[in-house]
């Protein structure tokens, strides 16, 4: 029996959304939670940059393949939670 993934922690959703906004050069409010990174205007170079931004803000290195496989804000926040990432204060 499959169970849905638990909801990611709100602070990680906010952190990922802020990183997307920075990388996509848009307002945080314009970043969709359930749309894939590429559909939201990203490309492979920006995905690598997103990994760097998230790494800088959490101290956790994420492989671009992992970010590609977890392509939405919610999925990436869940991935960060899985690896025990914490936002830097």
C-alpha positions in Angstrom: 0.0 0.0 0.0 1.5 3.3 -1.0 1.3 6.3 1.3 1.7 9.9 0.0 4.9 11.6 1.0 4.4 13.7 4.1 4.1 17.4 3.5 7.5 19.1 3.6 8.3 21.5 6.4 7.0 25.0 5.7 10.4 26.6 6.2 12.0 24.4 3.6 9.2 25.1 1.1 9.8 28.9 1.7 13.6 28.4 1.3 13.2 26.5 -2.0 10.7 29.0 -3.3 13.1 31.9 -2.5 15.9 30.0 -4.3 13.7 29.5 -7.3 12.7 33.2 -7.3 16.4 34.2 -7.2 17.5 31.8 -10.0 14.5 32.5 -12.2 14.7 36.3 -11.5 11.1 36.6 -10.5 9.0 37.5 -7.4 8.7 34.7 -4.8 4.9 35.0 -5.1 5.1 34.1 -8.8 6.9 30.8 -8.1 4.4 27.9 -8.4 4.6 25.1 -5.8 3.5 22.2 -8.0 4.9 23.2 -11.4 8.2 21.7 -12.6 11.3 23.8 -12.7 11.6 23.6 -16.5 7.9 24.4 -17.0 8.4 27.4 -14.8 11.1 28.9 -17.1 14.2 27.1 -15.8 16.9 25.3 -17.9 19.7 23.0 -17.2 22.2 25.8 -16.4 19.7 27.4 -14.0 19.1 24.0 -12.4 22.8 23.7 -11.5 22.7 27.3 -10.2 19.7 26.3 -8.1 21.6 23.5 -6.5 24.4 26.0 -5.6 21.9 28.4 -4.1 20.2 25.7 -2.1 23.6 24.4 -1.0 24.7 27.8 0.1 21.5 28.3 2.2 21.4 24.8 3.7 24.9 23.5 3.7 23.7 20.5 1.8 25.0 19.5 -1.6 22.3 18.4 -4.0 23.1 16.7 -7.2 21.4 18.3 -10.3 20.0 14.8 -11.1 18.2 14.8 -7.8 16.8 18.2 -8.4 15.7 17.1 -11.9 14.0 14.0 -10.4 12.3 16.2 -7.8 11.3 19.0 -10.1 8.7 21.0 -8.1 9.2 23.3 -5.1 7.4 20.9 -2.8 9.3 17.9 -4.1 12.7 19.7 -3.6 11.7 20.8 -0.1 10.8 17.1 0.6 14.2 16.1 -0.7 15.9 18.6 1.5 14.0 17.2 4.5 15.0 13.7 3.6 18.7 14.6 3.7 18.3 16.5 6.9 18.9 19.9 5.5 18.3 22.9 7.8 18.1 26.6 6.7 21.1 28.6 7.9 20.2 31.3 10.4 
